């Protein structure tokens, strides 16, 4: 985590997804794609760091519309940084029921891996829209984020790293790094809400479970042959796949090269 985390005053889970070796012996480039929790609360120092030091050009907000209305896209929206709103899930409560979207109709909590698979199957076109943005030549460096930077963000990161050829166990371990950030993330959100206020992240139904993410990857491979098979089946073009790989992979012997 120390090698990946970008320490900021606002976001607690802003980190680089690069640096991993692929099954072809290449490396995922660092400094190109970041994942994060909410960017709604960024200090002036945070903004300066991500724009001037990281050179951030694009923000992809994965949260639902009502989340953005309440907590905004954050201060980067007022700067020359492109902010794209690509909600992965539109609702957090099912219409005409009293059930949360993380519950079956009988009120039982959906197991985490099954919830992730439901998201991938139902909202595949949304995930592809995010990958298309990241693949564009003028968007990087880019950060994608949701509220906690765990579920929606974790699935996007899984698809990117899987498409680049990173080992599934490594992808699951990267996902699980969020576990170490949850205490400070929750503390920051509670402090901002104050007494009686509404925190963007107040609690989590689910623990950060690396085994659940590994089970999701296994199911994607079982159903589609590979992560590439999944993204192709949901509309990602060969050109976009080639662009992602060209921009995000480098030879181990020549890191930093084009």
MARGUZA-322417 format. One record per atom (N, C-alpha, C, O): residue in three letters; x, y, z. Coordinates in steps of 0.05 Angstrom, whole numbers, plus 5000, padded with zeros to 4 digits. Example, Ala and Ser with C-alpha at 12.3 -4.5 7.8 and 13.67 -1.06 7.14 Angstrom:
# MARGUZA-322417
ALA526448865156ALA524649105156ALA526449345156ALA528549345169SER525749555142SER527349795143SER525850015157SER526850235161
# end
This chain:
# MARGUZA-322417
UNK501749765000UNK500050005000UNK501750255000UNK501050444987UNK503950255015UNK505650495017UNK506650574989UNK507050814984UNK507250384972UNK508250444945UNK506050554926UNK506750674906UNK503550504933UNK501350574915UNK499750804924UNK498650964908UNK499450834951UNK497751034962UNK498751314956UNK501051374959UNK496851494947UNK497451774945UNK496251904969UNK493851944971UNK497951984988UNK496952095014UNK495652375009UNK497052565001UNK493152395015UNK491652645012UNK490052705037UNK489552535053UNK489252955040UNK487653035063UNK484752945061UNK483552875082UNK483652945037UNK480852875033UNK480452585028UNK479752435046UNK480952495003UNK480752204997UNK482752045014UNK484952125018UNK481751815023UNK483451645040UNK484451395025UNK486051245035UNK483451355000UNK483951104986UNK484751164957UNK483951014939UNK486251374952UNK487051454926UNK489751314920UNK491751374934UNK489751134900UNK492250984896UNK492650904867UNK490750894851UNK495150864860UNK495950784833UNK495450494828UNK495950324846UNK494350424805UNK493950134799UNK496250024782UNK496149784774UNK498250174777UNK500550084761UNK502649934778UNK502349914802UNK504649834764UNK506949704777UNK506749404778UNK508649274786UNK504449284770UNK504148994771UNK505348864746UNK505148984724UNK506448634749UNK507448484726UNK505148324714UNK503348234728UNK505248294688UNK503148144673UNK504147864666UNK506447794670UNK502247704656UNK503047434648UNK504747414624UNK505747204617UNK505247644610UNK507047654588UNK509747774596UNK511447834578UNK510147824622UNK512647924631UNK512948224628UNK515248334630UNK510748364623UNK510848654621UNK509948774648UNK509148634666UNK510149034650UNK509249174674UNK506949364667UNK506949484645UNK505149394686UNK503049604683UNK504349864691UNK505449894713UNK504250064673UNK505450324678UNK504250454702UNK501850444707UNK505950594717UNK505050754740UNK504551044730UNK505551124709UNK503051184746UNK502551464740UNK500551514718UNK500351744709UNK499151304709UNK497351344687UNK494451304696UNK492651464687UNK493851114713UNK491051054721UNK491051024752UNK492650874763UNK489251174764UNK488951164793UNK486051084800UNK484251124784UNK485750974824UNK483050904834UNK482751054861UNK484751104874UNK480351114869UNK480051274893UNK477251244905UNK475351144892UNK477051334929UNK474451384942UNK473451664933UNK474651784916UNK471451764945UNK470152014938UNK472252244937UNK473952264954UNK471952414916UNK473652654914UNK472152904923UNK472953124917UNK469852864936UNK468253094944UNK469653284963UNK469053524963UNK471353184979UNK472653345000UNK475653344995UNK477153175007UNK476653524979UNK479453544974UNK480453824983UNK479154024978UNK482753814997UNK483854075006UNK485254204982UNK485654084961UNK485954464986UNK487454604965UNK490054454959UNK490954444936UNK491354344980UNK493854194976UNK493353944960UNK494953864943UNK491053814965UNK490353574949UNK490053644919UNK491253504902UNK488653854914UNK488153934886UNK490753994872UNK491253914850UNK492554144886UNK495054214875UNK496753964869UNK498053944848UNK496653774887UNK498253534883UNK497353364859UNK498953284843UNK494753324858UNK493753144836UNK493853274809UNK494153144789UNK493753544808UNK493853684782UNK496653744774UNK497453714751UNK498353844793UNK501053934786UNK503053704788UNK504853694771UNK502853534807UNK504853324811UNK504053074795UNK505652964780UNK501552984798UNK500652744783UNK499852814754UNK499852644737UNK499253064749UNK498453144722UNK495753044714UNK495253004691UNK493953014734UNK491352894728UNK489853054707UNK489653304708UNK488652914687UNK487153044666UNK484252974666UNK482553124657UNK483552744678UNK480752644676UNK479952514702UNK481452374715UNK477452574710UNK476052444733UNK473652294722UNK472052404707UNK473352044729UNK470951884722UNK469551814748UNK470551654764UNK467251934752UNK465651894776UNK463651674772UNK461851694755UNK463851454787UNK462151224783UNK459651224801UNK458051034799UNK459351424817UNK457151434836UNK454451484822UNK454351594800UNK452251414836UNK449551464825UNK448951764827UNK450351914841UNK446951844811UNK446252134810UNK445652254837UNK446552484842UNK444152114854UNK443452234879UNK445852274897UNK445852454914UNK447952104894UNK450352134910UNK451852394901UNK452852544918UNK451952434875UNK453252674865UNK451752924873UNK452953134880UNK449152914872UNK447453144880UNK448053224909UNK448153464916UNK448353024926UNK448653084955UNK451553164961UNK452053344978UNK453553024948UNK456253064956UNK458053194934UNK460453244939UNK456953244911UNK458253384888UNK460653224877UNK461553024888UNK461653324854UNK463953204842UNK466553304855UNK468653194850UNK466353504872UNK468753604886UNK470053834871UNK469153914850UNK472153954883UNK473354194872UNK474654164845UNK475054364831UNK475353924837UNK476653884811UNK474753964788UNK475654024766UNK472153964793UNK470154034773UNK470454324764UNK469654394742UNK471654484781UNK471954774775UNK474554834761UNK475155064755UNK476154634756UNK478854664744UNK478854544716UNK477054404709UNK480954604701UNK481154484674UNK481854184674UNK483754094663UNK480154034688UNK480353744690UNK477653644680UNK475553724690UNK477653464661UNK475153354651UNK473853164671UNK475152984681UNK471353214678UNK469953054698UNK467652914683UNK465853044672UNK467752654683UNK465652484670UNK464052344691UNK465152214709UNK461452364689UNK459652214707UNK458651964693UNK457051994674UNK459651734701UNK458751484689UNK457751304712UNK459251134722UNK455251344720UNK454251184743UNK454050884736UNK452850814716UNK455250724752UNK455150434747UNK452350324755UNK451250164741UNK451350414778UNK448850324788UNK447050574792UNK447950764804UNK444650574782UNK442950804783UNK441550834810UNK441051054820UNK440950614823UNK439350624847UNK440750474870UNK442250284866UNK440150564894UNK441050414917UNK438750284932UNK439150124950UNK436250354924UNK433950224935UNK432150134911UNK431850284892UNK430949904913UNK429249804891UNK426449944893UNK425349974915UNK425450024870UNK422850154870UNK420649964880UNK420649724875UNK418750084895UNK416349944904UNK416949714924UNK415349544929UNK419349724935UNK420049524956UNK421449674979UNK422349904975UNK421649545001UNK423049665023UNK425949565025UNK427349605045UNK426849435003UNK429349305004UNK431649464992UNK431249594971UNK433849455005UNK436349574994UNK437249414970UNK436549174968UNK438649544952UNK439549404927UNK441549184933UNK442249024916UNK442549174958UNK444348954966UNK442948714978UNK444148534989UNK440248724977UNK438648514989UNK437048364967UNK436148484948UNK436648104972UNK434647954956UNK431848054963UNK431548204982UNK429847974948UNK427148054953UNK426147964980UNK424248074991UNK427347754991UNK426447665018UNK427947805040UNK427547735064UNK429548005033UNK430948155054UNK433648055062UNK435048175078UNK434447815051UNK437047705058UNK439247855042UNK438847925019UNK441447895056UNK443748035043UNK444847865021UNK445447625025UNK445347974997UNK446547834975UNK449547784981UNK450847984988UNK450547544978UNK453447504982UNK455047684964UNK454147744941UNK457347774973UNK458847974959UNK459547894930UNK459348054912UNK460547654927UNK461247564900UNK458847564881UNK459047634858UNK456547484891UNK454147474875UNK453147764868UNK452147814846UNK453547944887UNK452848224882UNK454648334860UNK453648474842UNK457148284861UNK459048374840UNK458348264813UNK458448404793UNK457648004813UNK456847884787UNK454248004776UNK454048034752UNK452448064793UNK449948194785UNK450548464772UNK449448534751UNK452448614784UNK453148874773UNK454448834746UNK453848984727UNK456348644744UNK457748604718UNK455748514696UNK456048594673UNK453848354703UNK451948254683UNK449848454676UNK449148484653UNK448948604695UNK446748794690UNK447749064678UNK446449184662UNK450149144687UNK451149404679UNK453749394663UNK455449564665UNK453949174647UNK456349144631UNK456949374613UNK459249454610UNK454949494602UNK455349724583UNK456449964598UNK457950124586UNK455849994624UNK456950214639UNK459950174644UNK461550364642UNK460749924651UNK463549874654UNK465049914628UNK467350024629UNK463949844606UNK465249884580UNK465550184574UNK467550264563UNK463550344582UNK463850634578UNK466150744593UNK467550924583UNK466650644617UNK468950734633UNK471550654619UNK473450814617UNK471750404610UNK474150304597UNK474650464571UNK476950524565UNK472550524557UNK472850684532UNK474150964538UNK475851054524UNK473251084560UNK474351344568UNK477351324574UNK478951484566UNK478051114590UNK480851074598UNK482551014574UNK484951094573UNK481450884554UNK482950804530UNK483551044512UNK485351024495UNK481951254514UNK482351484496UNK485051614501UNK486051614523UNK486251704480UNK489051804481UNK489452054498UNK491652104508UNK487352204502UNK487652464515UNK486552474544UNK486352684555UNK485852244555UNK484652244582UNK486652194605UNK486252274627UNK488852054599UNK490751984620UNK492652214626UNK493452364608UNK493552234651UNK492852084675UNK489952124683UNK488852344681UNK488751904693UNK485951904699UNK485451764726UNK486951584733UNK483451854740UNK482551724764UNK479651654761UNK478051814752UNK478851404769UNK476051334771UNK475451274800UNK477151184815UNK473051344809UNK472451314837UNK469451284841UNK467851354824UNK468751164865UNK465951164874UNK465951294901UNK467251504905UNK464551194920UNK464451314947UNK466751224965UNK468251384975UNK466850954968UNK469050844985UNK471450754969UNK473550694980UNK471150744942UNK473350644926UNK473750344929UNK475950244927UNK471550194934UNK471749914940UNK470149744920UNK471449564907UNK467649784917UNK465949594902UNK465849664872UNK467049514855UNK464549884865UNK464549964837UNK467350014826UNK468049934804UNK468850154842UNK471650214835UNK473249954833UNK474949924815UNK472849774851UNK474249524851UNK473749354827UNK475549224817UNK471249364817UNK470649214793UNK471849334768UNK472849184750UNK471949594766UNK473249724743UNK476249654744UNK477349594723UNK477449674767UNK480349604769UNK480849314762UNK482749254748UNK479049134770UNK479348854763UNK479248814733UNK480848664722UNK477448954719UNK477248924690UNK479749034676UNK480748914657UNK480749254685UNK483149374673UNK485549184677UNK486849114658UNK485949104701UNK488348944707UNK488048664694UNK490048554685UNK485648554694UNK485248304681UNK485648314651UNK486848134640UNK484748534639UNK485148564610UNK488148604603UNK488948524582UNK489648714622UNK492548754617UNK494148504623UNK496548484617UNK492848294635UNK494248044640UNK495448014667UNK497347854670UNK494448164687UNK495448134715UNK494147884727UNK491847824722UNK495747734742UNK494747484755UNK492347534772UNK492247734787UNK490247364771UNK487847404787UNK488447424817UNK487047584830UNK490347274828UNK490947304856UNK492047584863UNK491447694884UNK493547694845UNK494647964849UNK492448164847UNK492348364863UNK490548134829UNK488348314826UNK486648304852UNK485848514862UNK486148064862UNK484648044887UNK486048174911UNK484748294928UNK488648144911UNK490248274932UNK490248574930UNK490048714950UNK490248684906UNK490048974902UNK487349074912UNK487249274925UNK485248924905UNK482648994915UNK482549004946UNK481449184957UNK483848814958UNK483848784987UNK485449005001UNK485149035026UNK487049154987UNK488549374999UNK486749585012UNK487449725030UNK484249595002UNK482349785013UNK481749725042UNK481049905057UNK482049475050UNK481449405078UNK483049565097UNK482049645119UNK485549615090UNK487349775108UNK486650065109UNK487550205127UNK485050165090UNK484350445089UNK481550505101UNK480850735105UNK479950295105UNK477250345114UNK477050485140UNK475250665143UNK478650425161UNK478350565186UNK478750865183UNK477151025194UNK480850955169UNK481251245166UNK479151365148UNK478351595152UNK478251215128UNK476151315110UNK473551375125UNK472451585123UNK472751175141UNK470351215157UNK470551435177UNK468751595181UNK472951455189UNK473451665209UNK473151945196UNK471952125208UNK474351975173UNK474252235159UNK471352305152UNK470552545155UNK469852115142UNK467152185134UNK465352245158UNK463652425156UNK465752105179UNK464152155203UNK464852435214UNK463052585223UNK467452505214UNK468252765224UNK467052995207UNK466353205218UNK466952955181UNK465853165163UNK462853195168UNK461753425167UNK461452975173UNK458552995178UNK457853125204UNK455853255206UNK459653095224UNK459053215250UNK456853065264UNK455952855255UNK455953175286UNK453853055302UNK451153085288UNK450253305282UNK449952855282UNK447352865269UNK447352905239UNK445152895227UNK449652945227UNK449852985199UNK449852725184UNK450052505195UNK449652745157UNK449652505140UNK452452475128UNK453352645113UNK453652255134UNK456352195123UNK455952045096UNK454251875094UNK457752115077UNK457551975052UNK458151675055UNK456851505043UNK460051615072UNK460651335080UNK460351305110UNK462151405125UNK458251185119UNK457751165148UNK458250875157UNK459050825180UNK457650685139UNK458050405146UNK458250245121UNK457650355099UNK459049995123UNK459249825099UNK457849565106UNK458249445127UNK456049475087UNK454849205090UNK456948985090UNK456648785104UNK459049025074UNK460848805069UNK463748875077UNK464649105075UNK465148675087UNK467948695091UNK469348685064UNK468148615044UNK471848765063UNK473448745038UNK474548465036UNK476348385052UNK473448305018UNK473948025017UNK475347944992UNK474147934970UNK478047894994UNK479547824970UNK478547564957UNK478647544933UNK477647384973UNK476647134962UNK474147174945UNK473747034925UNK472447374953UNK470147434937UNK470947544910UNK469747464889UNK472847724910UNK473747824884UNK475047604867UNK474647604842UNK476547434879UNK477747214864UNK475547034852UNK475746944830UNK473446984867UNK471146824858UNK469846964834UNK468946824815UNK469647224835UNK468447374812UNK470147344787UNK469147294766UNK472747374790UNK474547334767UNK474347054756UNK474147024731UNK474246854773UNK473946584764UNK471346544748UNK471346404728UNK469246664758UNK466646634744UNK466746774717UNK465646674697UNK467947014716UNK468147154690UNK469746984670UNK468946974647UNK471846864679UNK473446694662UNK471846444653UNK471946364630UNK470346334672UNK468746094666UNK466646164645UNK466146004627UNK465346394648UNK463146474630UNK464146584603UNK462746544583UNK466446714603UNK467246854578UNK470046774568UNK470946884548UNK471346594582UNK474046504573UNK476246674584UNK478446574588UNK475746924590UNK477747114600UNK476347374606UNK474047414599UNK477847554619UNK476847824623UNK476447964596UNK474548104592UNK478347914577UNK477948024551UNK475447924538UNK474048074524UNK474747674542UNK472247564531UNK469847714542UNK467947764528UNK469947774568UNK467747924580UNK467448204568UNK465248274560UNK469548354566UNK469348624556UNK468548634527UNK467148814518UNK469548444511UNK468748424483UNK465848364481UNK464448474464UNK464848174497UNK462048104496UNK460248334503UNK457948344494UNK461248524519UNK459548754527UNK460249004510UNK459249224517UNK461748974489UNK462049194470UNK464649344468UNK464749534453UNK466649264484UNK469249404481UNK470549314455UNK470849084450UNK471349504439UNK472449444412UNK475349354414UNK476749414433UNK476249204393UNK479049124392UNK480949364392UNK483049354403UNK480049584380UNK481649834379UNK482049944407UNK484250034414UNK479849944423UNK480050044451UNK481849864468UNK483449964484UNK481549604464UNK483349414479UNK486249464472UNK487949474489UNK486849494446UNK489549544437UNK490649804449UNK492949824456UNK488850014450UNK489650274460UNK490350254490UNK492250364499UNK488650114505UNK489150074534UNK491849934538UNK493450024555UNK492349734523UNK494849584527UNK497249744518UNK499349744531UNK496949894497UNK499250054487UNK499950284507UNK502250344511UNK497850394519UNK498450624538UNK499150534566UNK500450684580UNK498350294574UNK498750214601UNK500749984606UNK501349924629UNK501949874585UNK503849664588UNK506649754579UNK506849904560UNK508649664593UNK511449724585UNK513149474590UNK512449304607UNK515349454576UNK517149224580UNK518649264607UNK519449484614UNK519049044620UNK520449044646UNK523249154643UNK524249304660UNK524549084621UNK527349174616UNK527549464609UNK529749584611UNK525349584601UNK525349864592UNK523050024605UNK521450134590UNK522850024632UNK520650164644UNK520650464636UNK522750594634UNK518250564632UNK517950844624UNK518050884594UNK517451104585UNK518750674579UNK518850704550UNK516150694538UNK514150614550UNK516050774512UNK513450774498UNK513350524481UNK511350474467
# end
